Amino acid sequence: MIEKGVGPMAITKDMIIGEVINEYPQLVRTFFANGMMCIGCPASQGESIEQASVVHGLDADELVEALNNALAEA
């Protein structure tokens, strides 16, 4: 579960996609822009960013960096 603190927290590759999207719905566009089109898929509700990246042939570190950049700009 994502714990709230002061300001946006850093996204890590072990976070569950569904939890990230529930907390930061504005990041859906960043997932899409980086090739992660399965946000609505039931598997994404329990899959970590790293697990989904492996399945989709994406670099999890690059995706996490893009998500954190988008979060910082929001």
All heavy atoms as TSV, in Angstrom:
chain	resi	resn	atom	element	x	y	z
A	1	MET	N	N	0.839	-1.180	0.000
A	1	MET	CA	C	0.000	0.000	0.000
A	1	MET	C	C	0.882	1.240	0.000
A	1	MET	O	O	1.935	1.263	0.604
A	1	MET	CB	C	-0.908	-0.011	1.219
A	1	MET	CG	C	-1.705	1.262	1.367
A	1	MET	SD	S	-3.195	1.058	2.344
A	1	MET	CE	C	-4.293	0.548	1.051
A	2	ILE	N	N	0.420	2.279	-0.687
A	2	ILE	CA	C	1.158	3.530	-0.752
A	2	ILE	C	C	0.845	4.340	0.496
A	2	ILE	O	O	-0.304	4.568	0.827
A	2	ILE	CB	C	0.769	4.321	-2.015
A	2	ILE	CG1	C	1.185	3.535	-3.256
A	2	ILE	CG2	C	1.405	5.696	-2.003
A	2	ILE	CD1	C	0.778	4.168	-4.549
A	3	GLU	N	N	1.888	4.767	1.172
A	3	GLU	CA	C	1.710	5.584	2.360
A	3	GLU	C	C	1.847	7.041	1.975
A	3	GLU	O	O	2.769	7.414	1.263
A	3	GLU	CB	C	2.757	5.223	3.414
A	3	GLU	CG	C	2.589	3.829	3.957
A	3	GLU	CD	C	3.618	3.504	5.014
A	3	GLU	OE1	O	4.162	4.437	5.633
A	3	GLU	OE2	O	3.879	2.328	5.212
A	4	LYS	N	N	0.943	7.854	2.459
A	4	LYS	CA	C	1.001	9.278	2.164
A	4	LYS	C	C	1.948	9.958	3.127
A	4	LYS	O	O	2.005	9.643	4.299
A	4	LYS	CB	C	-0.387	9.907	2.271
A	4	LYS	CG	C	-1.315	9.466	1.174
A	4	LYS	CD	C	-2.601	10.223	1.250
A	4	LYS	CE	C	-3.516	9.787	0.121
A	4	LYS	NZ	N	-4.744	10.561	0.100
A	5	GLY	N	N	2.681	10.903	2.598
A	5	GLY	CA	C	3.564	11.711	3.401
A	5	GLY	C	C	3.382	13.159	2.995
A	5	GLY	O	O	2.349	13.538	2.467
A	6	VAL	N	N	4.392	13.940	3.192
A	6	VAL	CA	C	4.358	15.332	2.785
A	6	VAL	C	C	4.811	15.391	1.334
A	6	VAL	O	O	5.912	14.973	1.007
A	6	VAL	CB	C	5.281	16.184	3.682
A	6	VAL	CG1	C	5.305	17.615	3.194
A	6	VAL	CG2	C	4.830	16.095	5.128
A	7	GLY	N	N	3.951	15.876	0.463
A	7	GLY	CA	C	4.268	15.966	-0.955
A	7	GLY	C	C	4.221	14.600	-1.604
A	7	GLY	O	O	3.971	13.585	-0.959
A	8	PRO	N	N	4.433	14.582	-2.929
A	8	PRO	CA	C	4.383	13.302	-3.640
A	8	PRO	C	C	5.536	12.400	-3.224
A	8	PRO	O	O	6.640	12.857	-2.992
A	8	PRO	CB	C	4.492	13.689	-5.105
A	8	PRO	CG	C	4.754	15.134	-5.153
A	8	PRO	CD	C	4.681	15.699	-3.778
A	9	MET	N	N	5.242	11.133	-3.101
A	9	MET	CA	C	6.305	10.207	-2.743
A	9	MET	C	C	6.914	9.639	-4.010
A	9	MET	O	O	6.286	9.630	-5.059
A	9	MET	CB	C	5.796	9.113	-1.827
A	9	MET	CG	C	4.982	8.023	-2.472
A	9	MET	SD	S	4.505	6.775	-1.296
A	9	MET	CE	C	5.999	5.839	-1.144
A	10	ALA	N	N	8.109	9.188	-3.919
A	10	ALA	CA	C	8.795	8.615	-5.069
A	10	ALA	C	C	8.160	7.282	-5.442
A	10	ALA	O	O	7.817	6.479	-4.592
A	10	ALA	CB	C	10.273	8.434	-4.761
A	11	ILE	N	N	8.016	7.098	-6.736
A	11	ILE	CA	C	7.519	5.836	-7.265
A	11	ILE	C	C	8.711	4.887	-7.360
A	11	ILE	O	O	9.791	5.278	-7.800
A	11	ILE	CB	C	6.905	6.047	-8.667
A	11	ILE	CG1	C	5.798	7.096	-8.644
A	11	ILE	CG2	C	6.426	4.730	-9.255
A	11	ILE	CD1	C	4.612	6.757	-7.796
A	12	THR	N	N	8.515	3.645	-6.951
A	12	THR	CA	C	9.565	2.638	-7.061
A	12	THR	C	C	9.034	1.467	-7.877
A	12	THR	O	O	7.819	1.276	-7.989
A	12	THR	CB	C	10.013	2.135	-5.672
A	12	THR	OG1	O	8.900	1.534	-5.012
A	12	THR	CG2	C	10.578	3.280	-4.837
A	13	LYS	N	N	9.939	0.668	-8.420
A	13	LYS	CA	C	9.504	-0.411	-9.312
A	13	LYS	C	C	8.833	-1.564	-8.585
A	13	LYS	O	O	8.194	-2.397	-9.215
A	13	LYS	CB	C	10.653	-0.889	-10.191
A	13	LYS	CG	C	11.852	-1.423	-9.478
A	13	LYS	CD	C	12.958	-1.689	-10.491
A	13	LYS	CE	C	14.246	-2.075	-9.820
A	13	LYS	NZ	N	15.313	-2.251	-10.809
A	14	ASP	N	N	8.892	-1.587	-7.269
A	14	ASP	CA	C	8.200	-2.645	-6.532
A	14	ASP	C	C	6.761	-2.267	-6.174
A	14	ASP	O	O	6.020	-3.085	-5.642
A	14	ASP	CB	C	8.976	-3.033	-5.275
A	14	ASP	CG	C	9.092	-1.909	-4.267
A	14	ASP	OD1	O	9.283	-0.752	-4.700
A	14	ASP	OD2	O	9.000	-2.172	-3.066
A	15	MET	N	N	6.353	-1.048	-6.521
A	15	MET	CA	C	4.981	-0.613	-6.235
A	15	MET	C	C	3.995	-1.282	-7.188
A	15	MET	O	O	4.304	-1.547	-8.345
A	15	MET	CB	C	4.863	0.899	-6.357
A	15	MET	CG	C	5.564	1.638	-5.253
A	15	MET	SD	S	5.350	3.411	-5.473
A	15	MET	CE	C	5.809	3.971	-3.870
A	16	ILE	N	N	2.798	-1.535	-6.693
A	16	ILE	CA	C	1.728	-2.156	-7.470
A	16	ILE	C	C	1.088	-1.096	-8.375
A	16	ILE	O	O	0.720	-0.017	-7.906
A	16	ILE	CB	C	0.675	-2.779	-6.533
A	16	ILE	CG1	C	1.324	-3.795	-5.576
A	16	ILE	CG2	C	-0.473	-3.400	-7.328
A	16	ILE	CD1	C	2.038	-4.936	-6.264
A	17	ILE	N	N	0.961	-1.422	-9.649
A	17	ILE	CA	C	0.443	-0.465	-10.628
A	17	ILE	C	C	-0.930	0.058	-10.223
A	17	ILE	O	O	-1.170	1.267	-10.269
A	17	ILE	CB	C	0.389	-1.099	-12.035
A	17	ILE	CG1	C	1.805	-1.380	-12.523
A	17	ILE	CG2	C	-0.353	-0.188	-13.012
A	17	ILE	CD1	C	1.864	-2.169	-13.820
A	18	GLY	N	N	-1.822	-0.821	-9.834
A	18	GLY	CA	C	-3.168	-0.396	-9.451
A	18	GLY	C	C	-3.152	0.609	-8.315
A	18	GLY	O	O	-3.915	1.578	-8.321
A	19	GLU	N	N	-2.283	0.427	-7.337
A	19	GLU	CA	C	-2.187	1.354	-6.211
A	19	GLU	C	C	-1.625	2.702	-6.654
A	19	GLU	O	O	-2.084	3.749	-6.207
A	19	GLU	CB	C	-1.331	0.754	-5.100
A	19	GLU	CG	C	-1.981	-0.438	-4.428
A	19	GLU	CD	C	-1.113	-1.064	-3.348
A	19	GLU	OE1	O	0.019	-0.606	-3.117
A	19	GLU	OE2	O	-1.582	-2.035	-2.728
A	20	VAL	N	N	-0.630	2.659	-7.533
A	20	VAL	CA	C	-0.041	3.901	-8.039
A	20	VAL	C	C	-1.098	4.699	-8.796
A	20	VAL	O	O	-1.252	5.905	-8.591
A	20	VAL	CB	C	1.182	3.606	-8.941
A	20	VAL	CG1	C	1.675	4.878	-9.617
A	20	VAL	CG2	C	2.305	2.969	-8.132
A	21	ILE	N	N	-1.849	4.032	-9.668
A	21	ILE	CA	C	-2.874	4.707	-10.459
A	21	ILE	C	C	-4.007	5.227	-9.571
A	21	ILE	O	O	-4.527	6.321	-9.801
A	21	ILE	CB	C	-3.432	3.757	-11.544
A	21	ILE	CG1	C	-2.336	3.420	-12.552
A	21	ILE	CG2	C	-4.650	4.369	-12.241
A	21	ILE	CD1	C	-1.701	4.610	-13.226
A	22	ASN	N	N	-4.379	4.475	-8.564
A	22	ASN	CA	C	-5.416	4.955	-7.643
A	22	ASN	C	C	-4.981	6.216	-6.911
A	22	ASN	O	O	-5.774	7.119	-6.694
A	22	ASN	CB	C	-5.801	3.876	-6.633
A	22	ASN	CG	C	-6.640	2.781	-7.243
A	22	ASN	OD1	O	-7.323	2.987	-8.243
A	22	ASN	ND2	N	-6.594	1.611	-6.652
A	23	GLU	N	N	-3.718	6.270	-6.540
A	23	GLU	CA	C	-3.197	7.422	-5.803
A	23	GLU	C	C	-2.864	8.598	-6.730
A	23	GLU	O	O	-3.058	9.749	-6.365
A	23	GLU	CB	C	-1.940	7.009	-5.024
A	23	GLU	CG	C	-1.426	8.058	-4.089
A	23	GLU	CD	C	-2.368	8.343	-2.925
A	23	GLU	OE1	O	-3.042	7.422	-2.448
A	23	GLU	OE2	O	-2.425	9.515	-2.500
A	24	TYR	N	N	-2.358	8.287	-7.918
A	24	TYR	CA	C	-1.912	9.313	-8.867
A	24	TYR	C	C	-2.495	9.041	-10.256
A	24	TYR	O	O	-1.778	8.630	-11.169
A	24	TYR	CB	C	-0.384	9.342	-8.953
A	24	TYR	CG	C	0.300	9.522	-7.620
A	24	TYR	CD1	C	0.987	8.474	-7.019
A	24	TYR	CD2	C	0.250	10.744	-6.953
A	24	TYR	CE1	C	1.616	8.635	-5.795
A	24	TYR	CE2	C	0.872	10.917	-5.731
A	24	TYR	CZ	C	1.554	9.861	-5.156
A	24	TYR	OH	O	2.168	10.028	-3.944
A	25	PRO	N	N	-3.793	9.257	-10.447
A	25	PRO	CA	C	-4.412	8.944	-11.737
A	25	PRO	C	C	-3.802	9.707	-12.909
A	25	PRO	O	O	-3.863	9.244	-14.056
A	25	PRO	CB	C	-5.885	9.306	-11.543
A	25	PRO	CG	C	-5.957	10.092	-10.299
A	25	PRO	CD	C	-4.744	9.791	-9.484
A	26	GLN	N	N	-3.173	10.831	-12.643
A	26	GLN	CA	C	-2.542	11.601	-13.706
A	26	GLN	C	C	-1.367	10.855	-14.348
A	26	GLN	O	O	-0.925	11.195	-15.443
A	26	GLN	CB	C	-2.085	12.983	-13.197
A	26	GLN	CG	C	-0.914	12.947	-12.222
A	26	GLN	CD	C	-1.273	12.807	-10.759
A	26	GLN	OE1	O	-2.309	12.237	-10.408
A	26	GLN	NE2	N	-0.416	13.321	-9.882
A	27	LEU	N	N	-0.883	9.796	-13.703
A	27	LEU	CA	C	0.250	9.041	-14.248
A	27	LEU	C	C	-0.162	8.034	-15.319
A	27	LEU	O	O	0.708	7.445	-15.966
A	27	LEU	CB	C	1.009	8.328	-13.124
A	27	LEU	CG	C	1.731	9.255	-12.143
A	27	LEU	CD1	C	2.465	8.431	-11.086
A	27	LEU	CD2	C	2.696	10.187	-12.861
A	28	VAL	N	N	-1.455	7.858	-15.537
A	28	VAL	CA	C	-1.905	6.946	-16.597
A	28	VAL	C	C	-1.271	7.343	-17.926
A	28	VAL	O	O	-0.781	6.498	-18.674
A	28	VAL	CB	C	-3.446	6.924	-16.699
A	28	VAL	CG1	C	-3.901	6.218	-17.967
A	28	VAL	CG2	C	-4.040	6.244	-15.487
A	29	ARG	N	N	-1.259	8.639	-18.223
A	29	ARG	CA	C	-0.671	9.118	-19.484
A	29	ARG	C	C	0.805	8.754	-19.592
A	29	ARG	O	O	1.288	8.423	-20.669
A	29	ARG	CB	C	-0.850	10.624	-19.614
A	29	ARG	CG	C	-2.275	11.013	-19.941
A	29	ARG	CD	C	-2.405	12.496	-20.014
A	29	ARG	NE	N	-2.633	12.920	-18.619
A	29	ARG	CZ	C	-2.883	14.136	-18.240
A	29	ARG	NH1	N	-2.921	15.100	-19.114
A	29	ARG	NH2	N	-3.096	14.420	-16.978
A	30	THR	N	N	1.510	8.801	-18.487
A	30	THR	CA	C	2.938	8.467	-18.500
A	30	THR	C	C	3.139	6.978	-18.726
A	30	THR	O	O	4.040	6.580	-19.466
A	30	THR	CB	C	3.604	8.911	-17.177
A	30	THR	OG1	O	3.327	10.296	-16.968
A	30	THR	CG2	C	5.101	8.684	-17.220
A	31	PHE	N	N	2.308	6.158	-18.115
A	31	PHE	CA	C	2.367	4.719	-18.383
A	31	PHE	C	C	2.138	4.468	-19.873
A	31	PHE	O	O	2.904	3.747	-20.513
A	31	PHE	CB	C	1.317	3.956	-17.560
A	31	PHE	CG	C	1.725	3.628	-16.151
A	31	PHE	CD1	C	1.217	4.345	-15.081
A	31	PHE	CD2	C	2.604	2.581	-15.887
A	31	PHE	CE1	C	1.574	4.036	-13.776
A	31	PHE	CE2	C	2.969	2.253	-14.588
A	31	PHE	CZ	C	2.451	2.990	-13.526
A	32	PHE	N	N	1.089	5.081	-20.441
A	32	PHE	CA	C	0.776	4.902	-21.859
A	32	PHE	C	C	1.928	5.372	-22.744
A	32	PHE	O	O	2.321	4.682	-23.689
A	32	PHE	CB	C	-0.485	5.675	-22.242
A	32	PHE	CG	C	-1.774	5.067	-21.782
A	32	PHE	CD1	C	-2.942	5.790	-21.862
A	32	PHE	CD2	C	-1.843	3.782	-21.265
A	32	PHE	CE1	C	-4.157	5.256	-21.444
A	32	PHE	CE2	C	-3.045	3.230	-20.838
A	32	PHE	CZ	C	-4.204	3.976	-20.935
A	33	ALA	N	N	2.471	6.547	-22.453
A	33	ALA	CA	C	3.540	7.130	-23.265
A	33	ALA	C	C	4.802	6.276	-23.256
A	33	ALA	O	O	5.628	6.372	-24.167
A	33	ALA	CB	C	3.863	8.538	-22.776
A	34	ASN	N	N	4.935	5.431	-22.242
A	34	ASN	CA	C	6.117	4.581	-22.122
A	34	ASN	C	C	5.844	3.131	-22.496
A	34	ASN	O	O	6.616	2.237	-22.151
A	34	ASN	CB	C	6.683	4.690	-20.709
A	34	ASN	CG	C	7.390	6.004	-20.503
A	34	ASN	OD1	O	8.561	6.128	-20.831
A	34	ASN	ND2	N	6.686	6.998	-20.014
A	35	GLY	N	N	4.737	2.882	-23.197
A	35	GLY	CA	C	4.458	1.555	-23.717
A	35	GLY	C	C	3.701	0.625	-22.801
A	35	GLY	O	O	3.524	-0.550	-23.111
A	36	MET	N	N	3.233	1.131	-21.674
A	36	MET	CA	C	2.481	0.298	-20.729
A	36	MET	C	C	1.003	0.575	-20.960
A	36	MET	O	O	0.413	1.464	-20.364
A	36	MET	CB	C	2.879	0.644	-19.294
A	36	MET	CG	C	2.279	-0.239	-18.250
A	36	MET	SD	S	3.008	-1.864	-18.116
A	36	MET	CE	C	4.664	-1.501	-17.590
A	37	MET	N	N	0.395	-0.198	-21.854
A	37	MET	CA	C	-0.977	0.042	-22.257
A	37	MET	C	C	-1.983	-0.807	-21.478
A	37	MET	O	O	-3.170	-0.748	-21.749
A	37	MET	CB	C	-1.141	-0.241	-23.755
A	37	MET	CG	C	-0.149	0.507	-24.606
A	37	MET	SD	S	-0.225	2.265	-24.313
A	37	MET	CE	C	-0.893	2.802	-25.850
A	38	CYS	N	N	-1.535	-1.572	-20.510
A	38	CYS	CA	C	-2.403	-2.527	-19.821
A	38	CYS	C	C	-2.945	-1.998	-18.504
A	38	CYS	O	O	-3.321	-2.773	-17.636
A	38	CYS	CB	C	-1.641	-3.818	-19.572
A	38	CYS	SG	S	-0.258	-3.588	-18.442
A	39	ILE	N	N	-3.019	-0.703	-18.351
A	39	ILE	CA	C	-3.414	-0.123	-17.071
A	39	ILE	C	C	-4.793	-0.606	-16.618
A	39	ILE	O	O	-5.034	-0.808	-15.452
A	39	ILE	CB	C	-3.371	1.420	-17.154
A	39	ILE	CG1	C	-1.953	1.883	-17.487
A	39	ILE	CG2	C	-3.860	2.057	-15.882
A	39	ILE	CD1	C	-0.873	1.348	-16.589
A	40	GLY	N	N	-5.712	-0.824	-17.544
A	40	GLY	CA	C	-7.042	-1.287	-17.188
A	40	GLY	C	C	-7.140	-2.794	-17.022
A	40	GLY	O	O	-8.163	-3.317	-16.604
A	41	CYS	N	N	-6.077	-3.500	-17.329
A	41	CYS	CA	C	-6.054	-4.960	-17.244
A	41	CYS	C	C	-6.158	-5.398	-15.779
A	41	CYS	O	O	-5.515	-4.809	-14.910
A	41	CYS	CB	C	-4.757	-5.461	-17.859
A	41	CYS	SG	S	-4.425	-7.203	-17.592
A	42	PRO	N	N	-6.943	-6.427	-15.495
A	42	PRO	CA	C	-7.051	-6.902	-14.113
A	42	PRO	C	C	-5.702	-7.277	-13.484
A	42	PRO	O	O	-5.516	-7.104	-12.286
A	42	PRO	CB	C	-7.958	-8.127	-14.222
A	42	PRO	CG	C	-8.743	-7.911	-15.458
A	42	PRO	CD	C	-7.831	-7.155	-16.392
A	43	ALA	N	N	-4.770	-7.749	-14.297
A	43	ALA	CA	C	-3.462	-8.127	-13.752
A	43	ALA	C	C	-2.730	-6.922	-13.171
A	43	ALA	O	O	-1.977	-7.062	-12.202
A	43	ALA	CB	C	-2.607	-8.789	-14.820
A	44	SER	N	N	-2.952	-5.740	-13.729
A	44	SER	CA	C	-2.238	-4.560	-13.249
A	44	SER	C	C	-2.643	-4.175	-11.832
A	44	SER	O	O	-1.925	-3.443	-11.169
A	44	SER	CB	C	-2.468	-3.371	-14.187
A	44	SER	OG	O	-3.773	-2.870	-14.062
A	45	GLN	N	N	-3.766	-4.678	-11.361
A	45	GLN	CA	C	-4.219	-4.360	-10.013
A	45	GLN	C	C	-3.360	-5.031	-8.946
A	45	GLN	O	O	-3.362	-4.603	-7.798
A	45	GLN	CB	C	-5.689	-4.746	-9.835
A	45	GLN	CG	C	-6.621	-3.982	-10.742
A	45	GLN	CD	C	-6.464	-2.471	-10.616
A	45	GLN	OE1	O	-6.581	-1.918	-9.523
A	45	GLN	NE2	N	-6.191	-1.805	-11.711
A	46	GLY	N	N	-2.622	-6.066	-9.312
A	46	GLY	CA	C	-1.792	-6.754	-8.338
A	46	GLY	C	C	-0.360	-6.954	-8.792
A	46	GLY	O	O	0.402	-7.639	-8.131
A	47	GLU	N	N	-0.004	-6.337	-9.901
A	47	GLU	CA	C	1.322	-6.530	-10.482
A	47	GLU	C	C	2.190	-5.308	-10.208
A	47	GLU	O	O	1.733	-4.169	-10.305
A	47	GLU	CB	C	1.141	-6.700	-12.000
A	47	GLU	CG	C	2.265	-7.357	-12.711
A	47	GLU	CD	C	1.875	-7.732	-14.135
A	47	GLU	OE1	O	1.246	-6.922	-14.837
A	47	GLU	OE2	O	2.218	-8.839	-14.532
A	48	SER	N	N	3.444	-5.545	-9.876
A	48	SER	CA	C	4.355	-4.428	-9.640
A	48	SER	C	C	4.775	-3.820	-10.971
A	48	SER	O	O	4.652	-4.437	-12.038
A	48	SER	CB	C	5.599	-4.894	-8.877
A	48	SER	OG	O	6.429	-5.677	-9.716
A	49	ILE	N	N	5.292	-2.624	-10.903
A	49	ILE	CA	C	5.802	-1.957	-12.100
A	49	ILE	C	C	6.903	-2.799	-12.720
A	49	ILE	O	O	6.955	-2.969	-13.939
A	49	ILE	CB	C	6.303	-0.541	-11.754
A	49	ILE	CG1	C	5.118	0.339	-11.333
A	49	ILE	CG2	C	7.068	0.071	-12.919
A	49	ILE	CD1	C	5.506	1.689	-10.769
A	50	GLU	N	N	7.748	-3.373	-11.902
A	50	GLU	CA	C	8.841	-4.202	-12.418
A	50	GLU	C	C	8.311	-5.461	-13.109
A	50	GLU	O	O	8.764	-5.821	-14.199
A	50	GLU	CB	C	9.802	-4.580	-11.296
A	50	GLU	CG	C	11.007	-5.361	-11.784
A	50	GLU	CD	C	12.044	-5.549	-10.707
A	50	GLU	OE1	O	11.681	-5.723	-9.523
A	50	GLU	OE2	O	13.233	-5.526	-11.056
A	51	GLN	N	N	7.356	-6.137	-12.492
A	51	GLN	CA	C	6.786	-7.352	-13.094
A	51	GLN	C	C	6.148	-7.043	-14.445
A	51	GLN	O	O	6.358	-7.759	-15.420
A	51	GLN	CB	C	5.738	-7.962	-12.164
A	51	GLN	CG	C	6.311	-8.570	-10.912
A	51	GLN	CD	C	5.232	-8.903	-9.897
A	51	GLN	OE1	O	4.237	-8.184	-9.747
A	51	GLN	NE2	N	5.438	-9.992	-9.162
A	52	ALA	N	N	5.367	-5.977	-14.512
A	52	ALA	CA	C	4.705	-5.610	-15.762
A	52	ALA	C	C	5.718	-5.187	-16.814
A	52	ALA	O	O	5.547	-5.479	-17.999
A	52	ALA	CB	C	3.698	-4.491	-15.511
A	53	SER	N	N	6.784	-4.531	-16.391
A	53	SER	CA	C	7.822	-4.117	-17.333
A	53	SER	C	C	8.472	-5.324	-17.985
A	53	SER	O	O	8.720	-5.330	-19.199
A	53	SER	CB	C	8.887	-3.268	-16.622
A	53	SER	OG	O	8.323	-2.053	-16.191
A	54	VAL	N	N	8.751	-6.346	-17.201
A	54	VAL	CA	C	9.351	-7.570	-17.736
A	54	VAL	C	C	8.426	-8.198	-18.771
A	54	VAL	O	O	8.855	-8.558	-19.872
A	54	VAL	CB	C	9.680	-8.576	-16.601
A	54	VAL	CG1	C	10.047	-9.933	-17.160
A	54	VAL	CG2	C	10.784	-8.038	-15.715
A	55	VAL	N	N	7.146	-8.304	-18.439
A	55	VAL	CA	C	6.162	-8.902	-19.338
A	55	VAL	C	C	6.080	-8.137	-20.656
A	55	VAL	O	O	5.951	-8.729	-21.724
A	55	VAL	CB	C	4.771	-8.964	-18.666
A	55	VAL	CG1	C	3.689	-9.346	-19.652
A	55	VAL	CG2	C	4.797	-9.935	-17.496
A	56	HIS	N	N	6.194	-6.815	-20.581
A	56	HIS	CA	C	6.041	-5.970	-21.766
A	56	HIS	C	C	7.370	-5.604	-22.427
A	56	HIS	O	O	7.379	-4.816	-23.375
A	56	HIS	CB	C	5.272	-4.701	-21.402
A	56	HIS	CG	C	3.844	-4.982	-21.062
A	56	HIS	ND1	N	2.878	-5.221	-22.000
A	56	HIS	CD2	C	3.226	-5.104	-19.860
A	56	HIS	CE1	C	1.734	-5.456	-21.413
A	56	HIS	NE2	N	1.916	-5.407	-20.104
A	57	GLY	N	N	8.467	-6.160	-21.936
A	57	GLY	CA	C	9.770	-5.893	-22.535
A	57	GLY	C	C	10.235	-4.457	-22.352
A	57	GLY	O	O	10.936	-3.906	-23.207
A	58	LEU	N	N	9.867	-3.851	-21.239
A	58	LEU	CA	C	10.251	-2.471	-20.956
A	58	LEU	C	C	11.332	-2.429	-19.885
A	58	LEU	O	O	11.467	-3.354	-19.097
A	58	LEU	CB	C	9.031	-1.676	-20.476
A	58	LEU	CG	C	7.838	-1.643	-21.413
A	58	LEU	CD1	C	6.650	-0.981	-20.733
A	58	LEU	CD2	C	8.183	-0.922	-22.703
A	59	ASP	N	N	12.060	-1.339	-19.856
A	59	ASP	CA	C	13.067	-1.121	-18.818
A	59	ASP	C	C	12.365	-0.492	-17.612
A	59	ASP	O	O	11.896	0.656	-17.690
A	59	ASP	CB	C	14.167	-0.202	-19.346
A	59	ASP	CG	C	15.292	-0.002	-18.353
A	59	ASP	OD1	O	15.014	0.318	-17.177
A	59	ASP	OD2	O	16.450	-0.167	-18.755
A	60	ALA	N	N	12.265	-1.217	-16.522
A	60	ALA	CA	C	11.548	-0.750	-15.332
A	60	ALA	C	C	12.164	0.526	-14.766
A	60	ALA	O	O	11.450	1.416	-14.322
A	60	ALA	CB	C	11.516	-1.842	-14.264
A	61	ASP	N	N	13.480	0.628	-14.799
A	61	ASP	CA	C	14.133	1.819	-14.253
A	61	ASP	C	C	13.782	3.062	-15.068
A	61	ASP	O	O	13.557	4.136	-14.507
A	61	ASP	CB	C	15.650	1.628	-14.207
A	61	ASP	CG	C	16.056	0.566	-13.200
A	61	ASP	OD1	O	15.454	0.505	-12.105
A	61	ASP	OD2	O	16.974	-0.221	-13.497
A	62	GLU	N	N	13.730	2.930	-16.389
A	62	GLU	CA	C	13.360	4.061	-17.244
A	62	GLU	C	C	11.910	4.462	-17.006
A	62	GLU	O	O	11.583	5.654	-16.965
A	62	GLU	CB	C	13.575	3.718	-18.719
A	62	GLU	CG	C	15.025	3.654	-19.114
A	62	GLU	CD	C	15.230	3.279	-20.568
A	62	GLU	OE1	O	14.247	3.273	-21.353
A	62	GLU	OE2	O	16.391	3.009	-20.938
A	63	LEU	N	N	11.033	3.483	-16.854
A	63	LEU	CA	C	9.627	3.775	-16.597
A	63	LEU	C	C	9.455	4.474	-15.254
A	63	LEU	O	O	8.738	5.472	-15.151
A	63	LEU	CB	C	8.799	2.490	-16.645
A	63	LEU	CG	C	7.303	2.637	-16.353
A	63	LEU	CD1	C	6.642	3.650	-17.275
A	63	LEU	CD2	C	6.623	1.272	-16.445
A	64	VAL	N	N	10.130	3.994	-14.234
A	64	VAL	CA	C	10.047	4.609	-12.903
A	64	VAL	C	C	10.573	6.043	-12.948
A	64	VAL	O	O	9.987	6.954	-12.360
A	64	VAL	CB	C	10.804	3.757	-11.856
A	64	VAL	CG1	C	11.027	4.529	-10.568
A	64	VAL	CG2	C	10.037	2.477	-11.582
A	65	GLU	N	N	11.647	6.259	-13.685
A	65	GLU	CA	C	12.187	7.615	-13.822
A	65	GLU	C	C	11.160	8.542	-14.492
A	65	GLU	O	O	10.935	9.661	-14.039
A	65	GLU	CB	C	13.479	7.594	-14.637
A	65	GLU	CG	C	14.116	8.961	-14.776
A	65	GLU	CD	C	15.422	8.933	-15.545
A	65	GLU	OE1	O	15.911	7.842	-15.915
A	65	GLU	OE2	O	15.960	10.036	-15.788
A	66	ALA	N	N	10.522	8.059	-15.551
A	66	ALA	CA	C	9.503	8.857	-16.251
A	66	ALA	C	C	8.319	9.144	-15.326
A	66	ALA	O	O	7.785	10.261	-15.320
A	66	ALA	CB	C	9.038	8.126	-17.510
A	67	LEU	N	N	7.911	8.152	-14.543
A	67	LEU	CA	C	6.787	8.354	-13.612
A	67	LEU	C	C	7.135	9.383	-12.543
A	67	LEU	O	O	6.328	10.267	-12.241
A	67	LEU	CB	C	6.405	7.010	-12.969
A	67	LEU	CG	C	5.772	5.985	-13.901
A	67	LEU	CD1	C	5.745	4.612	-13.232
A	67	LEU	CD2	C	4.375	6.417	-14.326
A	68	ASN	N	N	8.328	9.295	-11.997
A	68	ASN	CA	C	8.742	10.263	-10.978
A	68	ASN	C	C	8.886	11.658	-11.562
A	68	ASN	O	O	8.533	12.641	-10.910
A	68	ASN	CB	C	10.029	9.807	-10.294
A	68	ASN	CG	C	9.757	8.765	-9.245
A	68	ASN	OD1	O	8.919	8.939	-8.381
A	68	ASN	ND2	N	10.442	7.636	-9.331
A	69	ASN	N	N	9.375	11.765	-12.803
A	69	ASN	CA	C	9.477	13.073	-13.447
A	69	ASN	C	C	8.089	13.664	-13.646
A	69	ASN	O	O	7.879	14.853	-13.395
A	69	ASN	CB	C	10.212	12.964	-14.790
A	69	ASN	CG	C	11.695	12.718	-14.613
A	69	ASN	OD1	O	12.271	12.972	-13.565
A	69	ASN	ND2	N	12.328	12.205	-15.650
A	70	ALA	N	N	7.146	12.850	-14.097
A	70	ALA	CA	C	5.786	13.326	-14.311
A	70	ALA	C	C	5.148	13.743	-12.983
A	70	ALA	O	O	4.433	14.746	-12.917
A	70	ALA	CB	C	4.950	12.247	-14.988
A	71	LEU	N	N	5.417	12.998	-11.947
A	71	LEU	CA	C	4.864	13.311	-10.629
A	71	LEU	C	C	5.444	14.641	-10.104
A	71	LEU	O	O	4.722	15.454	-9.541
A	71	LEU	CB	C	5.176	12.169	-9.656
A	71	LEU	CG	C	4.384	12.102	-8.373
A	71	LEU	CD1	C	2.894	12.045	-8.633
A	71	LEU	CD2	C	4.821	10.913	-7.553
A	72	ALA	N	N	6.712	14.852	-10.343
A	72	ALA	CA	C	7.361	16.082	-9.885
A	72	ALA	C	C	6.822	17.309	-10.634
A	72	ALA	O	O	6.763	18.398	-10.083
A	72	ALA	CB	C	8.871	15.979	-10.081
A	73	GLU	N	N	6.415	17.092	-11.886
A	73	GLU	CA	C	5.894	18.196	-12.699
A	73	GLU	C	C	4.429	18.500	-12.411
A	73	GLU	O	O	3.936	19.549	-12.798
A	73	GLU	CB	C	6.067	17.875	-14.183
A	73	GLU	CG	C	7.504	17.801	-14.618
A	73	GLU	CD	C	7.681	17.270	-16.030
A	73	GLU	OE1	O	6.674	17.030	-16.722
A	73	GLU	OE2	O	8.842	17.097	-16.438
A	74	ALA	N	N	3.754	17.570	-11.770
A	74	ALA	CA	C	2.301	17.753	-11.523
A	74	ALA	C	C	2.026	18.758	-10.440
A	74	ALA	O	O	2.797	19.076	-9.622
A	74	ALA	CB	C	1.683	16.408	-11.152
